[in-house]
Amino acid sequence: MDLRISATDLSVCTGKNACCTKSIEDEILESSEKIFRAQLEDKLIVLRHLINSNLSSFKTFFYNSLNACQEHLDALFDRTYGPFYQRNNQIFDTFFNRLRAYSSPFSEAKVPHIVDRLFEDMFVIMFQLMNPMHTVTGAQRHCMIEGMQEIAPFGDVPKKLQIAVHMEKSLVFWKQFVTGLDQVHNVLEGFMNASVSKECKINLAKMWDCSMCSGQPEAKPCPGLCTNVMKGCLADWAEIDQQWNAVIDSMLKISARLRGAQNLHHALEPLPVQLSEAVMEMQERGVTVSNKVIARCYAIDDVIVRAPRHLSPSRGRRHRRDLVLRSITERAANYGKLLGTLMNSFAERLTTLRGWFTALPKSFCSDSGLVAADGEKCWNGSESAAYTKKEAGDGLAMQKENPEYQAERFLPYRGLFVDERLRLGMLAFRLQNALHGHNYTNYQIEGSAEGDDEDYAEGSGGGVSIVSLYATESSEDSASDVLPHTSSGTPSLVSYGTSIVVLLYLTRRFS
């Protein structure tokens, strides 16, 4: 005798032999959503960890490269100029601190400005060393710097060697690359608390747990059922791939530049020797430069009456310093090899991330262990039998043909996903501009993932943040470019309607 009692108040796990109670059905709905959210968050955590671990590696490499360059310069100048350098090396500490701060996404400094500041400091310090009888006041320092182009203390060395030009090309690409990874990591965080639609919850319950209420032997979901259910649940996510792929492609192009023409190691390696050449040029021009400075910036009775002191190379401990210099040079060369290895490895990983969001349904159905294997008896949503329905396409537009869903919900540009797609689109736009030589120093993209519980509410337009995009110029303040800082300028605000237009433009441009 069949003692099963068929429930009449069920709305999800229905069927002629359905034997669960309403409370059990509610538990099934809650359990299915928890499993889905946990697995989705796990996949996002793995992706964010991949981005963040590489970001940390590149940041470490950048700082280590600057440290190696500074050590090389320190050893070279200490060997050549001895105590003269040791008493005045703070100007190089400041220079390298400015370069470190430049990599921050909040820094508005320009590389040519940082290099110019170094040459200004070198000019003043060297003048004082060569002319110890002349004190440089604030007014005289200003006068000297104002007349640098006319005085030309370093001759044509800065222009001939194009120190600022070569450094800027590499450092701009490096900053965009590291900042881009940081922004990708932050954007992905916005998906961690994404809401699940009512239709998705129902279909997850039907797929994973309603077989328990059927009275039939328990079976895992059929692969085809899983694919269609997940494509409906993740239809909004598939839309992200247009902007996501554009970011990935731009990052790959920038990484190729950093391995080649804009190689950071190649930009930093010659810097110590180039700066030493500039110092020697000023020494050779010492009398001329000193007379020009005194004539321009000092009283007439201060005219020089003897040759300026020459910065003689230190002879002591020469052998030991040579060994130190050789060791530092070899270590710097190893950083060049390490960069190639890091970039090649990262580019390979990055390539596999194209289409990551569109591939989520297949990833769920192949990796979760909750789906029947090929040839195994499976649950098709209503009974243990083969799944014969057609597989739906990817994205929102294709869900109108998904046999597991009603088409009314699938409207584009809603909730959280507008905000995140806009942020990715703006990032792709900025990276593309960097590739074409347009260096926007600061893009501020405002918005958060809060309030996404309304993503699927009827008529909801909530969750769409205002996006601002602006370019800033570097500050001329003497200390402002040593540490990262934010702009005091007011960003231009873009309305919701304009944001959608921008998104559509970016989607077409990068698709």
C-alpha positions in Angstrom: 0.0 0.0 0.0 1.3 3.5 -0.9 1.2 5.6 2.3 2.6 8.8 0.8 0.4 11.8 1.2 0.4 14.2 -1.7 0.8 17.8 -0.6 -1.6 20.4 -2.2 0.0 23.6 -1.0 3.3 23.3 -2.7 4.4 25.8 -5.3 7.8 24.6 -6.3 8.2 20.8 -5.8 4.9 19.9 -7.4 3.9 16.7 -9.2 1.5 13.9 -8.9 3.5 12.1 -6.2 4.9 15.2 -4.4 5.1 14.3 -0.8 7.0 17.2 0.9 5.3 19.7 3.2 5.3 23.4 2.7 7.9 23.9 5.4 10.2 21.4 3.8 9.8 23.2 0.5 10.7 26.5 2.1 13.9 24.8 3.5 14.7 23.5 0.1 14.4 27.0 -1.4 16.7 28.4 1.3 19.2 25.6 1.1 19.5 25.8 -2.7 20.1 29.5 -2.7 22.8 29.1 0.0 24.6 26.5 -2.0 24.4 28.6 -5.2 25.6 31.8 -3.5 28.4 29.9 -1.7 29.7 28.4 -4.9 29.5 31.7 -6.8 31.4 33.5 -4.0 34.0 30.8 -4.0 34.6 31.3 -7.7 34.8 35.1 -7.3 37.2 34.7 -4.3 39.5 32.5 -6.5 39.4 35.0 -9.3 40.1 37.9 -7.0 42.9 36.1 -5.3 44.5 35.4 -8.7 44.3 39.1 -9.6 45.5 40.3 -6.1 48.4 37.9 -5.9 49.7 39.0 -9.3 49.1 42.7 -8.3 51.2 42.1 -5.1 53.9 40.5 -7.2 54.1 43.4 -9.6 54.0 46.0 -6.8 56.8 44.2 -5.1 58.8 44.0 -8.3 58.3 47.7 -9.0 59.5 48.7 -5.5 62.4 46.3 -5.7 63.4 47.6 -9.1 63.5 51.2 -7.7 65.4 50.0 -4.7 68.0 48.2 -6.9 68.3 51.4 -9.1 68.8 53.5 -6.0 71.4 51.1 -4.6 73.2 51.1 -7.9 73.2 54.9 -7.9 74.3 55.1 -4.3 77.2 52.7 -4.9 78.3 54.5 -8.0 78.2 58.0 -6.5 79.7 56.9 -3.2 82.6 55.4 -5.2 83.0 58.5 -7.3 82.3 61.4 -5.0 82.7 59.9 -1.6 81.8 62.3 1.3 80.4 65.0 -1.0 77.7 62.5 -2.0 77.2 61.0 1.5 76.4 64.4 2.9 73.9 65.3 0.2 72.3 62.0 -0.8 69.0 63.1 0.6 68.0 64.7 -2.7 68.2 61.2 -4.3 66.2 59.7 -1.5 63.5 62.3 -2.2 63.7 61.6 -5.9 63.1 57.8 -5.5 60.4 58.4 -2.9 58.6 60.5 -5.5 58.9 57.7 -8.0 57.5 55.2 -5.5 54.6 57.6 -4.7 53.9 58.0 -8.4 52.7 54.4 -8.7 49.8 55.2 -6.4 46.4 55.6 -8.2 45.9 58.8 -6.2 49.2 60.4 -7.3 48.8 63.3 -9.7 52.6 63.8 -10.2 54.1 63.8 -13.7 57.4 62.0 -14.4 59.0 64.9 -16.2 58.2 67.1 -13.2 59.8 64.6 -10.8 62.9 64.4 -13.0 63.1 68.2 -13.3 62.9 68.6 -9.5 65.9 66.2 -9.2 68.0 68.3 -11.6 67.0 71.5 -9.8 68.1 70.0 -6.5 71.3 68.7 -8.0 72.0 72.1 -9.5 71.6 73.9 -6.2 73.6 71.3 -4.1 76.5 71.2 -6.6 76.7 75.0 -6.8 76.9 75.1 -3.0 79.6 72.4 -3.0 81.7 74.1 -5.6 81.2 77.5 -4.0 81.3 77.0 -0.2 81.6 80.8 0.4 78.2 81.4 -1.1 75.1 80.6 0.8 72.0 79.9 -1.2 68.9 81.5 0.3 65.3 80.8 -0.7 65.3 83.8 -3.0 68.5 82.8 -4.7 67.4 79.2 -5.1 64.3 80.5 -6.9 66.5 82.7 -9.0 68.7 79.8 -10.0 65.9 77.5 -10.9 64.2 80.2 -12.8 67.3 80.7 -14.9 68.2 77.0 -15.4 67.4 77.1 -19.1 69.7 80.0 -19.7 72.5 78.8 -17.3 72.3 75.2 -18.6 74.3 73.8 -15.7 74.2 70.3 -17.1 74.7 71.3 -20.7 72.6 69.3 -23.1 72.9 66.0 -21.1 69.3 65.9 -19.9 68.0 66.6 -23.3 70.4 64.4 -25.2 69.9 61.4 -22.9 66.1 62.0 -22.8 66.0 60.7 -19.2 62.5 62.0 -18.5 61.1 60.8 -21.8 62.3 57.2 -21.5 61.3 57.0 -17.8 57.9 58.5 -18.4 56.9 56.0 -21.2 57.7 53.1 -19.0 56.4 54.4 -15.7 53.1 55.6 -17.2 52.4 52.1 -18.7 53.5 50.5 -15.4 51.2 52.8 -13.4 48.2 52.1 -15.7 48.9 48.4 -15.5 49.1 48.2 -11.7 46.2 50.6 -11.2 44.1 48.6 -13.7 44.7 45.4 -11.7 43.8 47.1 -8.5 40.6 48.4 -10.0 39.7 45.0 -11.4 40.1 43.5 -8.0 37.9 46.2 -6.5 35.2 45.8 -9.1 35.0 42.1 -8.5 34.4 42.7 -4.8 31.1 44.4 -5.9 29.8 41.0 -7.1 30.3 39.2 -3.8 26.9 40.2 -2.4 24.8 40.0 -5.6 21.2 39.1 -5.1 19.5 36.0 -6.5 16.3 36.4 -8.5 13.1 34.6 -7.4 13.0 32.6 -10.6 16.5 31.5 -10.1 15.8 30.3 -6.5 12.8 28.3 -7.7 14.7 26.6 -10.5 17.7 25.9 -8.3 15.3 24.2 -5.8 13.6 22.2 -8.6 17.0 21.1 -10.0 18.9 20.2 -6.8 16.4 19.1 -4.2 12.8 18.6 -5.5 13.7 15.0 -6.5 13.6 14.2 -2.8 9.9 15.0 -2.8 9.1 12.9 -5.8 9.2 9.5 -4.1 11.6 8.3 -6.8 15.2 7.2 -6.1 17.4 10.2 -5.5 19.3 11.4 -8.6 21.6 14.2 -9.5 20.4 16.9 -12.0 20.8 16.2 -15.7 23.7 18.3 -17.3 21.3 19.9 -19.7 18.9 21.0 -17.0 21.8 22.4 -15.0 23.1 24.4 -18.0 19.7 26.0 -18.7 19.0 26.8 -15.0 22.5 28.3 -14.5 22.3 30.3 -17.8 19.1 31.9 -16.5 20.4 32.5 -13.0 23.6 34.0 -14.5 22.2 35.8 -17.5 23.1 39.2 -16.1 26.6 38.1 -15.4 27.2 37.0 -19.1 26.5 40.6 -20.1 29.6 41.7 -18.2 31.9 39.9 -20.6 31.8 42.7 -23.2 33.5 45.2 -20.8 35.5 42.5 -19.0 37.0 41.2 -22.3 37.9 44.7 -23.3 39.8 45.2 -20.0 41.6 41.8 -20.4 42.6 42.6 -24.0 44.0 46.0 -23.0 45.9 44.6 -20.1 47.4 42.0 -22.4 48.6 44.7 -24.8 50.0 46.8 -21.9 51.8 43.8 -20.5 53.3 43.2 -23.9 54.6 46.8 -24.0 56.1 46.3 -20.5 57.9 43.3 -21.7 59.2 45.1 -24.8 59.6 48.8 -25.7 58.4 50.1 -22.2 60.4 47.6 -20.2 60.8 49.0 -16.7 64.3 47.5 -16.2 65.6 49.1 -19.4 64.2 52.5 -18.3 65.9 52.4 -14.8 69.1 50.5 -15.6 71.0 53.5 -17.2 69.7 56.1 -14.8 72.7 56.1 -12.3 75.2 56.5 -15.1 73.1 59.1 -16.8 72.9 61.2 -13.6 76.6 60.7 -13.0 77.3 62.0 -16.6 75.2 65.1 -15.8 77.2 65.7 -12.6 80.5 65.5 -14.5 79.2 67.9 -17.1 78.4 70.5 -14.5 81.9 70.0 -12.9 83.5 70.6 -16.3 81.4 73.7 -16.7 81.9 74.7 -13.1 83.5 78.2 -13.6 81.1 79.2 -16.3 78.1 78.0 -14.4 79.1 79.6 -11.1 79.8 82.9 -12.7 76.4 82.9 -14.5 74.7 82.1 -11.2 76.5 84.8 -9.2 76.0 87.4 -11.9 72.3 86.6 -12.1 71.4 85.9 -8.5 74.0 87.6 -6.2 75.2 91.1 -5.6 77.9 92.5 -7.8 80.6 92.5 -5.1 80.2 88.7 -4.8 81.8 88.1 -8.2 84.0 85.0 -8.0 87.7 85.5 -7.7 88.9 81.9 -7.7 88.0 78.7 -9.5 85.3 76.7 -7.8 86.2 73.6 -5.8 86.3 70.4 -7.9 84.5 67.4 -6.6 87.4 65.0 -6.7 86.6 61.3 -6.8 87.3 59.6 -3.5 90.3 57.2 -3.6 89.8 55.4 -0.3 88.2 52.0 -0.2 88.0 51.9 -4.0 88.4 48.2 -4.4 85.6 47.3 -1.9 83.2 49.8 -3.6 84.0 48.3 -7.0 82.9 44.8 -5.6 79.7 46.3 -4.2 79.0 48.1 -7.4 79.5 44.9 -9.4 77.2 42.9 -7.1 74.5 45.5 -7.3 74.7 45.7 -11.1 74.4 41.9 -11.4 71.3 42.0 -9.1 69.7 44.7 -11.2 70.3 42.6 -14.3 68.4 39.7 -12.6 65.4 42.0 -12.2 65.2 42.4 -15.9 65.0 38.6 -16.4 62.5 38.3 -13.6 60.2 40.9 -15.2 60.0 38.8 -18.4 59.1 35.7 -16.4 56.4 37.5 -14.4 54.8 39.1 -17.4 54.8 35.9 -19.5 53.3 33.9 -16.7 50.6 36.5 -16.0 49.8 37.0 -19.7 49.1 33.2 -20.0 46.8 33.3 -17.0 45.1 36.5 -18.2 44.3 35.0 -21.6 42.3 32.2 -19.9 40.1 34.8 -18.2 38.5 36.0 -21.4 34.8 35.1 -21.3 35.0 34.2 -17.6 31.5 35.5 -16.9 29.9 33.8 -19.9 31.6 30.5 -18.9 30.2 30.6 -15.3 27.2 28.3 -16.1 29.4 25.6 -17.6 31.8 26.0 -14.7 29.0 25.4 -12.2 27.7 22.4 -14.0 31.1 20.8 -14.5 32.9 21.7 -11.2 30.2 21.5 -8.6 29.9 17.8 -8.2 26.2 18.2 -8.0 25.4 17.2 -11.5 25.0 13.7 -12.9 27.8 12.3 -15.0 27.3 11.5 -18.7 25.3 8.3 -19.0 24.2 8.3 -15.3 20.5 8.4 -14.5 19.5 12.0 -13.8 16.8 14.3 -12.6 15.2 16.4 -15.4 13.3 18.8 -13.1 10.1 16.7 -12.8 11.2 13.1 -12.8 14.2 10.8 -13.2 14.5 10.7 -16.9 16.5 12.1 -19.8 16.5 15.9 -20.3 15.4 16.6 -23.8 14.9 20.4 -23.8 17.0 22.7 -26.0 20.0 24.4 -24.5 19.6 28.2 -24.2 22.1 30.7 -25.5 24.2 33.1 -23.3 23.2 36.5 -22.0 19.9 38.2 -21.2 18.5 38.4 -24.8 18.8 34.6 -25.3 16.8 33.8 -22.2 13.5 34.4 -23.9 14.2 30.9 -25.4 15.3 29.3 -22.2 12.7 26.5 -21.5 13.3 26.8 -17.7 12.4 30.5 -17.4 9.7 33.0 -18.1 11.0 35.7 -20.4 9.5 38.7 -18.7 12.2 39.2 -16.1 15.1 39.4 -18.5 15.5 43.1 -19.1 18.9 44.6 -19.6 20.7 47.3 -17.7 19.4 46.8 -14.1 20.8 47.1 -10.6 24.3 46.2 -9.6 25.4 45.1 -13.1 25.0 48.6 -14.6 27.4 50.0 -12.0 30.0 47.3 -12.4 29.8 47.3 -16.2 30.3 51.0 -16.3 33.3 50.8 -14.0 34.8 48.1 -16.2 33.9 50.1 -19.3 35.6 53.2 -18.0 38.7 51.2 -17.1 38.9 49.7 -20.6 38.5 53.2 -22.0 41.4 54.5 -19.8 43.7 51.6 -20.7 43.0 52.1 -24.4 43.8 55.8 -24.1 47.1 54.9 -22.3 47.9 52.5 -25.2 47.4 55.4 -27.6 49.5 57.8 -25.6 46.7 59.7 -23.9 47.7 59.7 -20.2 44.7 60.5 -18.0 46.4 60.7 -14.6 43.3 60.1 -12.5 40.0 58.5 -13.2 37.6 58.5 -10.3 34.7 56.0 -10.7 32.3 56.3 -7.8 29.8 53.8 -6.7 29.4 50.7 -4.6 27.6 47.4 -4.7 25.4 48.3 -1.7 21.7 48.0 -2.0 21.8 45.3 -4.5 18.9 43.5 -2.8 16.7 45.6 -5.1 18.3 44.3 -8.3 15.3 42.2 -9.2 12.5 44.4 -7.8 9.9 45.3 -10.3 10.7 48.6 -12.0 13.8 49.0 -9.8 16.4 51.4 -11.2 18.2 51.5 -7.8 21.9 50.6 -7.4 23.0 52.7 -10.4 25.7 55.0 -9.1 26.9 58.3 -10.6 30.1 57.9 -12.6 32.6 60.7 -12.8 35.5 60.8 -15.2 38.1 63.5 -15.1 41.7 64.2 -16.0 43.9 66.1 -13.6 47.2 68.0 -13.8 50.1 67.6 -11.5 50.5 70.0 -8.6 53.3 72.4 -8.6 53.6 72.5 -4.9 57.1 71.7 -3.7 56.1 68.8 -1.4 52.9 67.6 -3.0 54.4 65.0 -5.3 56.4 63.2 -2.6 53.4 61.4 -1.2 50.2 60.1 -2.9 47.3 62.5 -2.7 43.9 63.0 -4.1 42.7 65.7 -6.4 41.0 68.7 -4.9 39.2 69.4 -8.2 35.5 68.7 -8.6 34.7 65.8 -10.9 32.1 66.2 -13.6 28.9 64.3 -12.8 27.2 62.1 -15.3 23.5 61.5 -15.0 22.0 58.0 -15.1 20.8 58.5 -18.7 24.2 59.7 -19.8 25.8 56.8 -18.0 23.7 54.4 -20.0 24.7 56.1 -23.3 28.4 55.9 -22.3 28.0 52.3 -21.4 26.4 51.5 -24.8 29.2 53.4 -26.6 31.9 51.5 -24.7 30.1 48.2 -25.3 30.1 48.8 -29.0 33.6 50.1 -29.1 35.2 47.2 -27.3 32.9 44.4 -28.3 
